[in-house]
């Protein structure tokens, strides 16, 4: 992975929820559109588990388009002719921000010596970036999935920093089933002999384990109906079953492709750290056990969006947040959109989402 | 694995759906209750993916009770004071019936040279067992999950062999999502360097991969609500999060336990073969693309049972079978039971299931 992302080093050590500090935290970020002279038009986009700062520009490793190019750009729902969009790689990740692959002060990669972080720690890094960029108050913070967790965390812990909070296909806490799927992925990575307690930098990487972890996660991103519509029981490039263990079915071939492709752009240790942060996320727990308390007196406007086919963070989780915001007296709108793609709907062609996003951020 | 299961060797080679024959197929089985002089009181129980013939007796490897002791025994819903219950290990498995761990004619284990089999092939083995035992017509065939697939296959392909067909928490075909979860498990096993293309007998076994496969499957056996009720976000034997990668949450500890325990009683290659057979299962495809055709003129009575919290083989799959049986003019009853345990409900304490089973088999 040789590329030179735009980044800055935070001037102050970052205090962490697990205790201790992260010194010299580096935050890699991209921006799109001009910042207004009064700095009032900044929108912070928060990325998901395996996302990155390349929201509307080509990924430097894969050469693929940005992950939300359909939403962010000139004339698009998040209009870069009007807004200054900032998207930063979260700490713990591997696209330029400080993470387990970063070099520690002793000159060797942190690997598993990197501190275990939380969603709030990620947001501390993002707030540090905003401070460094001189942006006191965001026009909006927007995120889907884990990005939605960051948006909620920013709203709850730095309530003056965002005027609008848009949370898509997300949750205020990881459920037992959510944790179970992540633990499965972590066990797959740690079972790979190349993982070697995380000390694999400079040698063979635990690609097999990481691919299995990605396959597991990927199943949770799609709906059963979506999988049936896309693949059903169709065979892959063959007239009949092989009576062997090749990828007979298209869905098998697709999953293998998703797994192996992922290993070329993501660091296995980062996958461990970020899934851990998500599993630790419980916004109510951070605020005395009351989710409404997390938003008490919050001056922002909120919008929650869920998808009817999302079984990873189902609509009930968004409703749970809406009820807490209602209890806190915060202005909130909520919509459940119908889309066939499961959790991944927030990244895909759902025109109704475009309208909701455009309407809310304006 | 040293134990001596009751078994017999089929006198005739077993023709297989993939072509070829399996010679000297061995079928390990258990029986409970007396066979009536007119041989009219036999009930065949078909086991699930990781099940075995020890339905109502102690498992010889784990020392644990049989998997359906709550249902099968004197005075129980499947009353061994009245019925002669037969349960056989399916071919491809590893509890005494022919499978990849069996010794091939050349004196070495089959490993991946064992032929890829189908659900119908498993049932061919069961029918061979019934022939050998002199049982022409079953009072009933009963199965849950993969056992239900076998019951359906027996009814469709050997319609004179069973008077009653009871199918619990099952499906007539594996969906794309079902295949995806199994492929994930297979990839986890095959990624384990100890797997060595299946040639691991007599050396280290691919326990890490098999444990991950089991964890993935286990998540699909439970409901989200059930996981939340059982574990929620409770921590395991600690007052607060460790900020590390130990099993902080009870659900993590539980999954690790399920994974590692499984490797002590199951062969990884058998897991590959049996999941493959399930993924290949599509009863309509075997019968000209029409599920109703599979049951045309069938003389048996059918009963289908689903559970409202089962997302592996949801109620819609049972309804699909019921509609086909209706179209075929077969007598069928159907009930969706409410139970919190997900797919595993068929094995657990659901008194309503006891009543349905007792009422149908009498």
Interface residues (C-beta under 8 A of the other chain):
Chain A: X17 X18 X19 X112 X115 X116 X173 X174 X175 X176 X177 X179 X180 X181 X183 X184 X186 X187 X188 X190 X191 X192 X193 X208 X209 X211 X212 X215 X216 X219 X222 X224 X227 X228 X230 X231 X232 X233 X241 X243 X244 X245 X247 X249 X251 X252 X255 X256 X259 X272 X276 X279 X280 X282 X285 X311
Chain B: X17 X18 X19 X112 X115 X116 X173 X174 X175 X176 X177 X179 X180 X181 X183 X184 X186 X187 X188 X190 X191 X192 X193 X208 X209 X211 X212 X215 X216 X219 X222 X224 X227 X228 X230 X231 X232 X233 X241 X243 X244 X245 X247 X249 X251 X252 X255 X256 X259 X272 X276 X279 X280 X282 X285 X311
